Structure formats: C-alpha cells, structure tokens
C-alpha cells in the first residue's frame, strides 16, 4: 500500500503559517507582559490607597479624642467599619502603641495583638508591607497617631492580595479580549495578503520558485538575442548579456534601475524604447551595429512596463546591400549587353552593305569611348575595389539616364589605405552616396553626378566628395538627412532612410567627418573626410556590416 506523501506547502501557505504563529507569540507575550505590569501597578495603587486611608484616620481629631476615653473601642470600632465601607479598603485596624487592637473587621480579634510589624511606625515613620495576617495575605500601611509630640496609637489600613489579583484579572480579561481581536484581525489580514501572494506566485512553493529563477537566469544568459525589460517609468528592470553587447553596455556597469534616456543610446533608438505603442521589426543603428527592435507592453489591468528584444542584423544588412549592388550590376550588364548587341548589329549591317571602313570606324570609336572611361577611372583611383565600384556605378547611372563622371582632381593611389580602413567600408560609404546622388539627379535637365576621391597632400586624410545636379538639400534638413528613417521619396517594401544613416555610422566609427552643402550650380555636395593616420576605430571595422546599400537604402 502506497502511503500518500503530502505535497510541499506553497510559499504563500508557509508565509501565512509563519505570520500567524508570529502574531500569536507577539500577542501572547504582550498580554503576559501587560498582566505582570498591571498587577505591579495594581499593587502600587493598593499601597498608595492604604497609606492615604491610614494617614487620614491617624490625622482625624475624633480618633485622638476616642483614644483618651476609658474604652476607645466603643467609639473607634464603628468609625473604622464606616471607613472600610466608604473607602473600598478591606480592613482598618486602630491599636495602642503596644499593638493591642482597638478595632478589627472581626470583633473577636479586638483586644488581641496586631499581627505585623510596627517598629518603623513607633519611630514616627509611615511604611507599607505585604504580610499574612488574620484576613490572609494583604498589602498594608502602618502609620502613627500623634497627640502633640507623643505617639498615642497606630493605624493599619490594608487590601487583601486576593482583591488585588481580582482587579488584575479583570484587566487581564479585557486585555485577552483585545489580544484575541488583534490576533483575529492579524490572521485575516495575513490571509488576505497571502491570498494575493498565492495569485502572484501561482501557488508555487519556495523550491519551485528557486528552480524557476535558475532556469530564468540560465535562459537569459544563453539567448544570443538582446533582451531588455523596462518598468512603468521606463527604467531598466532586467538586461541580459546579449542586450549589453548589442547596446554597448559594459558587463561591469550596473544599469538596472537606470532610465533608458540615460543609457547614451542614439536618439531614434531611445525614442523607440520610450514609445508607449508596440514597435515591430524596426531597424535602428547604434555606433557599429544595425539592430532590429521589437517592443511589447506588459499589462495587467494597467501598464507595468515593456519587453524589448534586440536582434543584430548587421551581417544581414551587409548581405542585402551586396545583393542590391549585384542586382544593380546585373541590370547594368543586361543594359550594356543590349547596347552591345545593337552596336554589333550596326557593325554587321555596315559590313553587309559593303561599308567596311565605316564599320571599322564605328567599332573603333565605341572601343575608344569605353577604354577612355576605364582609363580615366583607373588613372584617378588606383584602389582596385573603388575603381571597380565607380565603373559599375557609372554603368548603372548611364542606364538611368544620369552621367557619372570622376573629377580631374581625383587622385588616390593603390596601397594608401591603412588596415584600419578596409576597402569594403569605403565601398559602403561611396556606394550609398552615389546611389543617393543618382536618385536626386535623375529626371532633371542634363543630370550629372561628379565623384571626387583624393588624399591630402600630407597623406593624413582621405576625402570623398559626391556632387549632384538635383534639387539640393534644405539647410533646415542638413542634419536630419543623416538620421535613420529620413527620406524625401516614397518608402518601398524594404523601407527607406537607411543609406545615409549607414554612411554616418561608418564615418563615425572611423573617426571621420560627414557634411552636406549646396553645389554652385544647384544640387547637393556630400563630403566625407576620413583620417588615414592614428585612426582609432570604436567598433569592429566591418562597415561591410552595412555595405553597398543601393537604391533600396537611399534617402
């Protein structure tokens, strides 16, 4: 037969039992302390009352007159009984200096010796004591009766200890009633609080909560995606290792409890984290990463904060940029193939017509034009990756009806770029600037994009300048054009407003400067200045992480 083992009590149940026992112990201890204290106070009050009555009797002129008579008991016994009846005293005994009683509640005790101490009173001092006499244990006061300077008698007034205990027990009964009420109220309050605690802990015991915490911590550290939890005041309540890495927060830095606005994040990202409405798959840039941000509010009748997930898509953005560039090159090659086919048909037709000389001249002119463009680019830009980029972008721009030229001022020899400035990063910067310039110039009169790539005479900096004949940039938007999401064109399925933001990210990472101004003949001029000496990168130099964003990423 299997003996059922009771399940562990829930955490709320354990707390309730502990609090109930604690309240009971506190109330019982307080009741005992109060009882002892009240009994002591009752005894002190009895001593004061007995002393007051004894002195009053001793100071009475009628008592002194009765003592002078031959039979003091005849007058003093009725007087003492009246005092006992009127003052709530158990006994008043009047006696001569030798202790022979003149009065007593029990008439049979009159004439007998007083049971108790009288020596201090015979010396003229009033004193109190607890003594067991004919009426049982009592608290009594003894005081002398003076007739001038002579002590002619003694007065003892007392209250039985039993009476004092009854007074204390009456107070104890009231105290126990109050204590029981306090215990009941405490138990009810504890039950209500623990019922709410049971709802919050879902009835789990301490062991289950401990296991859940361990799994929670393990999951947080194992997840590579960034996880950020914010409270109702948008302060960081929790952040995992992935979140610290993606947001650039040091592992040793304590950011829990700090407002999101004080984390030093880019303004658009901070705005997304502070937004009250959910955000779904928003792309944001930090100093060296491209992040996809999702936020979801945590509600339970009222908003308690939000959960933020961060996903690093830097490499994905790089691949998308490269894919866009490849698509552009493919379109340009298709266009060039179409044009080459047309020219080849022209040459063939001229030969068929017997005009061989004209065919040779036509073919030679086309070859010279293509070779001249190649020679111009290669002569100006010795860096092979940039030269290939310019040739490809020239074909793309030509396909879209825009003339792309390399300015005569361009001069950039191969081997000048330091290892800290990869060619892929330059492709990203220059490729995005050319894409935006072609977009801006397209559709205008004699659209043209002029590219300048040169190094300072002392070799300290690289200058990339792209000018277009488009409508230019409003001076009020000179700073906003570099923010993620800013665009002057309709947004496509992949979104816009990312190209120049990526350029700015790359330039900042390499410690460079990016500016925009108006061209002399209209249009805009974007200029990038990158240091070639003592360059300190602030992140992994993989601006290929956001490389070659073509029309899909243009502003």
VOKE-579986 format. One line per 5 residues: number of its first residue (from 1); their letters; for each residue x, y, z of C-alpha. Coordinates in steps of 0.001 Angstrom, whole numbers. Layout:
% residues N
NUM = a = X,Y,Z ~ ...;
//
This chain:
% residues 555
1 = xxxxx = 0,0,0 ~ 1431,3303,-1035 ~ 1299,5979,1622 ~ 419,9342,94 ~ 3066,11971,762;
6 = xxxxx = 1666,15464,1228 ~ 2898,17941,-1325 ~ 5156,20733,-67 ~ 3185,23694,1175 ~ 3221,26669,-1172;
11 = xxxxx = 5340,29682,-343 ~ 2215,31694,443 ~ 986,28950,2804 ~ 4333,28819,4597 ~ 4368,32583,4997;
16 = xxxxx = 791,32523,6300 ~ 1640,29877,8922 ~ 4779,31717,9950 ~ 2981,35058,10218 ~ 80,33527,12193;
21 = xxxxx = 2496,31950,14702 ~ 4475,35190,14900 ~ 1349,37238,15601 ~ 176,34731,18230 ~ 3557,34785,20003;
26 = xxxxx = 3740,38588,19905 ~ 189,38997,21240 ~ 693,36350,23949 ~ 3975,37907,25033 ~ 2417,41346,25114;
31 = xxxxx = -531,40027,27117 ~ 1771,38369,29678 ~ 3920,41463,29965 ~ 877,43670,30377 ~ -605,41357,33005;
36 = xxxxx = 2566,41412,35087 ~ 2855,45148,34633 ~ -802,45737,35531 ~ -503,43527,38617 ~ 2531,45518,39750;
41 = xxxxx = 680,48749,39094 ~ -2379,47459,40948 ~ -200,46584,43946 ~ 1401,50022,43896 ~ -2028,51614,43697;
46 = xxxxx = -3181,49493,46644 ~ -172,50648,48695 ~ -912,54289,47899 ~ -4600,53834,48739 ~ -3878,52074,52025;
51 = xxxxx = -1331,54733,53008 ~ -3760,57534,52222 ~ -6555,55967,54267 ~ -4258,55170,57211 ~ -2925,58744,57385;
56 = xxxxx = -6397,60180,57063 ~ -7605,58078,60007 ~ -4494,58918,62052 ~ -4994,62655,61489 ~ -8691,62574,62475;
61 = xxxxx = -9362,64594,65737 ~ -12190,62240,66639 ~ -9741,59333,66710 ~ -7455,61151,69176 ~ -10415,62066,71357;
66 = xxxxx = -11637,58454,71384 ~ -8165,57252,72440 ~ -8350,59493,75571 ~ -11546,57758,76709 ~ -11522,54756,79014;
71 = xxxxx = -12953,52474,76258 ~ -11542,53571,72842 ~ -13050,50561,71043 ~ -16572,51713,71733 ~ -16122,54762,69541;
76 = xxxxx = -13365,53618,67185 ~ -14875,50281,66010 ~ -17960,51866,64297 ~ -15744,54574,62858 ~ -13276,52003,61387;
81 = xxxxx = -16107,49934,59864 ~ -17532,53080,58237 ~ -14140,53931,56775 ~ -13804,50375,55368 ~ -17246,50616,53836;
86 = xxxxx = -16680,54075,52274 ~ -13083,53703,51009 ~ -13043,50208,49439 ~ -10440,49097,51981 ~ -10533,45553,53325;
91 = xxxxx = -9605,46492,56889 ~ -8691,49414,59140 ~ -7097,48423,62436 ~ -6503,51030,65182 ~ -4281,49918,68092;
96 = xxxxx = -2367,51240,71021 ~ 1450,51679,70845 ~ 1859,48156,72192 ~ -63,46666,69244 ~ -3264,45797,71149;
101 = xxxxx = -6154,46165,68712 ~ -8963,48639,69417 ~ -10699,47846,66098 ~ -10888,44952,63656 ~ -13344,43709,60968;
106 = xxxxx = -13704,40596,63134 ~ -14843,41756,66576 ~ -13321,38621,68144 ~ -9871,39954,67253 ~ -10315,43156,69272;
111 = xxxxx = -8012,43169,72254 ~ -5526,40824,70682 ~ -2031,41723,69470 ~ -1703,43094,65934 ~ -52,40628,63528;
116 = xxxxx = 2572,42557,61607 ~ 5462,44929,62033 ~ 5008,48177,63968 ~ 8562,49212,64847 ~ 9013,51791,61982;
121 = xxxxx = 5671,53382,62904 ~ 6641,53614,66576 ~ 9666,55590,65393 ~ 7300,58024,63673 ~ 7547,56723,60070;
126 = xxxxx = 4721,55543,57813 ~ 5559,52342,55947 ~ 3916,49668,53795 ~ 4408,45906,53632 ~ 2839,42683,52372;
131 = xxxxx = 2007,40480,55334 ~ -186,37469,56052 ~ -2480,38274,58939 ~ -5840,37110,60204 ~ -7513,38010,56900;
136 = xxxxx = -4826,36346,54746 ~ -2053,37958,52682 ~ -2580,41683,52364 ~ -826,44878,51341 ~ -990,47163,54385;
141 = xxxxx = 185,50576,55505 ~ 1018,51361,59167 ~ 1241,54962,60431 ~ 1497,56534,63908 ~ -1253,58542,65659;
146 = xxxxx = 274,61617,67293 ~ -1080,63717,70120 ~ 1340,66556,70016 ~ 4825,65064,70100 ~ 3650,61831,71692;
151 = xxxxx = 2639,58700,69748 ~ -627,57542,71311 ~ -1594,54823,68832 ~ -1133,53200,65471 ~ -3364,52785,62399;
156 = xxxxx = -3071,49966,59860 ~ -5112,50012,56627 ~ -4838,47219,54085 ~ -6163,45491,50981 ~ -6059,41740,50594;
161 = xxxxx = -3775,40329,47905 ~ -6721,38304,46626 ~ -8594,41522,45943 ~ -5608,42955,44106 ~ -5399,39769,41970;
166 = xxxxx = -9098,40046,41135 ~ -8561,43613,39924 ~ -5623,42490,37759 ~ -7607,39540,36438 ~ -10385,41879,35340;
171 = xxxxx = -7854,43918,33393 ~ -6336,40689,32042 ~ -9732,39565,30747 ~ -10158,42828,28871 ~ -6587,42558,27595;
176 = xxxxx = -7111,38990,26381 ~ -10253,40088,24552 ~ -8311,42866,22826 ~ -5442,40460,22113 ~ -7821,37917,20611;
181 = xxxxx = -9329,40624,18425 ~ -5855,41726,17328 ~ -4908,38135,16581 ~ -8080,37644,14572 ~ -7556,40851,12590;
186 = xxxxx = -3914,39959,12042 ~ -4851,36495,10851 ~ -7452,37899,8446 ~ -5014,40495,7104 ~ -2300,37874,6768;
191 = xxxxx = -4687,35566,4916 ~ -5713,38335,2500 ~ -2102,39301,1821 ~ -1051,35702,1328 ~ -4022,35004,-927;
196 = xxxxx = -2742,37780,-3155 ~ 763,36374,-2873 ~ -543,32956,-3941 ~ -2015,34551,-7061 ~ 1322,36210,-7870;
201 = xxxxx = 3356,33058,-7245 ~ 737,30812,-8897 ~ 699,28658,-5790 ~ 4324,27581,-6203 ~ 6456,26705,-3226;
206 = xxxxx = 9922,28066,-2500 ~ 11699,25163,-4224 ~ 9690,25611,-7409 ~ 10324,29346,-7397 ~ 14045,28715,-6882;
211 = xxxxx = 14130,26306,-9841 ~ 12236,28776,-11987 ~ 14728,31502,-11084 ~ 17648,29218,-12007 ~ 16069,28345,-15370;
216 = xxxxx = 15256,32009,-15917 ~ 18854,33075,-15334 ~ 20223,30251,-17495 ~ 17854,31133,-20349 ~ 18738,34832,-20166;
221 = xxxxx = 22456,34161,-20445 ~ 22020,31502,-23132 ~ 19887,33605,-25502 ~ 22077,35396,-28021 ~ 19420,37956,-28846;
226 = xxxxx = 19261,41037,-26672 ~ 16504,41144,-24065 ~ 15599,44297,-22196 ~ 12775,44691,-19658 ~ 11575,48154,-18666;
231 = xxxxx = 9323,49097,-15766 ~ 6428,51570,-15854 ~ 8833,54527,-15538 ~ 10958,53217,-18449 ~ 13787,52226,-16145;
236 = xxxxx = 15840,49120,-16850 ~ 14439,46240,-14798 ~ 16472,43494,-16484 ~ 19040,43173,-19253 ~ 20796,40023,-20448;
241 = xxxxx = 24322,39589,-21788 ~ 23145,39848,-25395 ~ 21400,43145,-24679 ~ 24516,44571,-23028 ~ 26630,43587,-26038;
246 = xxxxx = 24226,44953,-28659 ~ 23677,48235,-26816 ~ 27359,48662,-25988 ~ 26856,48482,-22206 ~ 29838,47253,-20199;
251 = xxxxx = 29287,43982,-18316 ~ 30512,45549,-15081 ~ 28257,48571,-15438 ~ 25125,48442,-13290 ~ 22312,49799,-15437;
256 = xxxxx = 19403,48159,-13592 ~ 17195,50929,-12243 ~ 18606,53493,-14660 ~ 16313,55313,-17088 ~ 16594,54364,-20766;
261 = xxxxx = 17215,58019,-21568 ~ 20470,57850,-19539 ~ 21989,54884,-21388 ~ 23614,57089,-24027 ~ 21856,55404,-26960;
266 = xxxxx = 21140,57127,-30295 ~ 18093,59393,-30146 ~ 15919,57352,-32578 ~ 16602,54139,-30644 ~ 15900,55853,-27325;
271 = xxxxx = 12635,57191,-28737 ~ 11605,53704,-29837 ~ 12306,52300,-26357 ~ 10361,55122,-24691 ~ 7361,54791,-27018;
276 = xxxxx = 4159,53562,-25391 ~ 2904,51801,-28518 ~ 4440,48496,-29677 ~ 7219,48548,-32264 ~ 7569,45668,-34727;
281 = xxxxx = 10806,44898,-36624 ~ 12074,48484,-36600 ~ 15607,48954,-37899 ~ 17869,51165,-35759 ~ 21548,51975,-35862;
286 = xxxxx = 23992,52190,-32997 ~ 27649,53171,-33284 ~ 28646,49964,-35045 ~ 25552,47789,-35422 ~ 22284,47562,-37281;
291 = xxxxx = 19564,46350,-34883 ~ 16006,45148,-35374 ~ 13937,46292,-32400 ~ 10627,44858,-31180 ~ 8784,46221,-28143;
296 = xxxxx = 5720,44822,-26441 ~ 3938,46344,-23408 ~ 3429,44237,-20295 ~ -63,44872,-18957 ~ -2128,43542,-16121;
301 = xxxxx = -5030,45943,-15798 ~ -2549,48783,-16041 ~ 740,49183,-17857 ~ 3637,47759,-15887 ~ 6411,48299,-18436;
306 = xxxxx = 7546,46709,-21668 ~ 9686,43904,-23047 ~ 12238,44789,-25728 ~ 14011,42294,-27977 ~ 17081,43281,-29973;
311 = xxxxx = 18390,41342,-32980 ~ 21702,42067,-34663 ~ 21184,42197,-38450 ~ 24462,43891,-39278 ~ 25670,40962,-41366;
316 = xxxxx = 22231,40514,-42895 ~ 22162,44195,-43831 ~ 25592,43757,-45383 ~ 24385,40845,-47478 ~ 21284,42769,-48513;
321 = xxxxx = 23438,45699,-49551 ~ 25718,43449,-51550 ~ 22698,41783,-53122 ~ 21280,45170,-54119 ~ 24627,46103,-55659;
326 = xxxxx = 24793,42810,-57543 ~ 21289,43387,-58831 ~ 22299,46835,-59965 ~ 25381,45477,-61697 ~ 23277,42748,-63319;
331 = xxxxx = 20830,45312,-64643 ~ 23715,47410,-65901 ~ 25296,44400,-67638 ~ 21954,43488,-69183 ~ 21629,47043,-70439;
336 = xxxxx = 25201,47035,-71732 ~ 24630,43671,-73397 ~ 21552,45098,-75089 ~ 23505,48147,-76255 ~ 26429,45977,-77350;
341 = xxxxx = 24028,43821,-79367 ~ 22628,46929,-81058 ~ 26138,48149,-81897 ~ 27146,44704,-83118 ~ 24089,44602,-85387;
346 = xxxxx = 25098,48015,-86686 ~ 28621,46811,-87458 ~ 27307,43656,-89138 ~ 24830,45661,-91190 ~ 27525,48091,-92336;
351 = xxxxx = 29705,45155,-93421 ~ 26788,43564,-95288 ~ 26256,46857,-97066 ~ 29859,46808,-98161 ~ 30832,49709,-95937;
356 = xxxxx = 33687,48014,-94103 ~ 35526,51269,-93442 ~ 32521,52826,-91727 ~ 32073,49604,-89693 ~ 35692,49704,-88506;
361 = xxxxx = 35442,53406,-87641 ~ 32192,52831,-85725 ~ 33567,49887,-83729 ~ 36843,51678,-83030 ~ 35003,54759,-81725;
366 = xxxxx = 32932,52641,-79330 ~ 36016,50829,-78029 ~ 37888,54086,-77575 ~ 34962,55556,-75599 ~ 34782,52560,-73253;
371 = xxxxx = 38574,52422,-72883 ~ 38749,56143,-72233 ~ 36232,55813,-69366 ~ 38163,52897,-67902 ~ 41491,54693,-68267;
376 = xxxxx = 40051,57826,-66659 ~ 38753,55938,-63617 ~ 41849,53778,-63168 ~ 44173,56730,-63585 ~ 42326,58729,-60954;
381 = xxxxx = 41621,55918,-58474 ~ 44321,53291,-58124 ~ 42463,51391,-55405 ~ 41055,48415,-57393 ~ 37902,47909,-55310;
386 = xxxxx = 36888,51579,-55547 ~ 37752,51666,-59240 ~ 35518,48650,-59872 ~ 32753,50310,-57842 ~ 32995,53525,-59889;
391 = xxxxx = 32907,51644,-63189 ~ 29868,49659,-62080 ~ 28075,52744,-60762 ~ 28859,54573,-63989 ~ 27090,51864,-65981;
396 = xxxxx = 24157,51930,-63556 ~ 23860,55710,-63731 ~ 24050,55616,-67533 ~ 21218,53071,-67591 ~ 19097,55521,-65573;
401 = xxxxx = 19963,58451,-67797 ~ 22441,60071,-65416 ~ 26017,60931,-66368 ~ 28524,59901,-63699 ~ 31984,61410,-64042;
406 = xxxxx = 35153,61281,-61986 ~ 36530,64764,-61421 ~ 40041,65588,-62705 ~ 41049,66442,-59111 ~ 40731,62813,-58081;
411 = xxxxx = 43963,61089,-57115 ~ 44158,58021,-54968 ~ 46984,55563,-55428 ~ 46811,51910,-54539 ~ 48266,50938,-51149;
416 = xxxxx = 47486,54197,-49343 ~ 44640,52805,-47263 ~ 45672,51581,-43785 ~ 44498,48225,-42458 ~ 42140,50021,-40116;
421 = xxxxx = 40200,51407,-43118 ~ 39075,48408,-45200 ~ 38098,48900,-48817 ~ 34692,47358,-48082 ~ 33937,50228,-45707;
426 = xxxxx = 34807,52712,-48431 ~ 32543,50835,-50834 ~ 29684,51256,-48383 ~ 30329,54975,-47926 ~ 30911,55858,-51559;
431 = xxxxx = 28282,53430,-52898 ~ 25483,54888,-50742 ~ 26496,58470,-51549 ~ 26487,57735,-55313 ~ 23128,55938,-55096;
436 = xxxxx = 21555,58922,-53339 ~ 23128,61365,-55793 ~ 21846,59412,-58817 ~ 18361,59310,-57263 ~ 18475,63058,-56692;
441 = xxxxx = 19792,63946,-60160 ~ 17554,61575,-62146 ~ 14807,63318,-64044 ~ 16481,66721,-64106 ~ 17943,68689,-67010;
446 = xxxxx = 21344,67254,-68017 ~ 21564,65125,-64845 ~ 25081,64590,-63675 ~ 26888,63134,-60645 ~ 30513,64114,-60034;
451 = xxxxx = 32690,61962,-57821 ~ 35967,63133,-56283 ~ 38289,60779,-54405 ~ 41609,62210,-53236 ~ 44041,62218,-50356;
456 = xxxxx = 45524,65222,-48581 ~ 48972,66209,-49784 ~ 50498,65077,-46478 ~ 48573,61795,-46669 ~ 46766,62475,-43392;
461 = xxxxx = 43189,62162,-44632 ~ 41068,60716,-47415 ~ 38407,62942,-48967 ~ 35393,61517,-50796 ~ 33094,64079,-52409;
466 = xxxxx = 29910,63370,-54370 ~ 28031,66229,-56071 ~ 24787,66040,-57996 ~ 22601,68345,-60104 ~ 19430,67525,-58198;
471 = xxxxx = 17201,69863,-56147 ~ 19706,70032,-53279 ~ 19162,69678,-49533 ~ 17124,72130,-47479 ~ 19504,73772,-44941;
476 = xxxxx = 16938,73012,-42241 ~ 17345,69306,-43044 ~ 21148,69315,-43221 ~ 21389,67274,-40021 ~ 18170,65297,-40359;
481 = xxxxx = 19190,63669,-43668 ~ 21683,61530,-41745 ~ 19062,60202,-39339 ~ 17622,56750,-39886 ~ 14182,56956,-41487;
486 = xxxxx = 14548,60384,-43091 ~ 13626,60351,-46772 ~ 12164,62624,-49401 ~ 10903,59746,-51559 ~ 8125,57205,-51132;
491 = xxxxx = 9089,54221,-48971 ~ 9413,50908,-50719 ~ 8791,47475,-49263 ~ 12254,47341,-47763 ~ 11974,50799,-46245;
496 = xxxxx = 13996,53934,-46941 ~ 16055,56391,-44984 ~ 18859,53959,-44086 ~ 21599,54712,-46656 ~ 22966,57975,-45276;
501 = xxxxx = 22482,56723,-41717 ~ 24771,53790,-42565 ~ 27272,56192,-44099 ~ 27263,58285,-40943 ~ 27667,55184,-38806;
506 = xxxxx = 30722,54089,-40797 ~ 32283,57543,-40837 ~ 31817,57949,-37074 ~ 33276,54545,-36418 ~ 36493,55539,-38223;
511 = xxxxx = 36670,58927,-36517 ~ 35839,60866,-39684 ~ 33522,63764,-40554 ~ 30470,63884,-42810 ~ 28878,67073,-44119;
516 = xxxxx = 26452,68292,-46765 ~ 26374,71626,-48570 ~ 24884,73211,-51673 ~ 26664,72972,-55033 ~ 27477,76123,-57015;
521 = xxxxx = 25201,75232,-59906 ~ 22461,73748,-57720 ~ 22233,70348,-56144 ~ 23947,68921,-53106 ~ 27542,68084,-52242;
526 = xxxxx = 28239,65351,-49692 ~ 31791,65274,-48375 ~ 33436,62611,-46222 ~ 36806,63162,-44546 ~ 38471,60052,-43096;
531 = xxxxx = 41772,60189,-41180 ~ 44480,57884,-42528 ~ 46816,58247,-39566 ~ 46287,57305,-35910 ~ 42832,56081,-36782;
536 = xxxxx = 41076,54603,-33771 ~ 38061,52522,-34518 ~ 35275,52388,-31983 ~ 33987,49048,-33089 ~ 34701,46144,-35393;
541 = xxxxx = 35787,47642,-38696 ~ 33202,45918,-40744 ~ 31312,48640,-42377 ~ 30808,45855,-44819 ~ 28397,45156,-41968;
546 = xxxxx = 26238,47715,-43669 ~ 27844,47635,-47064 ~ 26825,48841,-50507 ~ 23269,49953,-49933 ~ 21901,50736,-53390;
551 = xxxxx = 18525,52254,-54315 ~ 16679,50298,-51640 ~ 18688,52062,-48947 ~ 18897,55513,-50497 ~ 17499,58580,-48808;
//
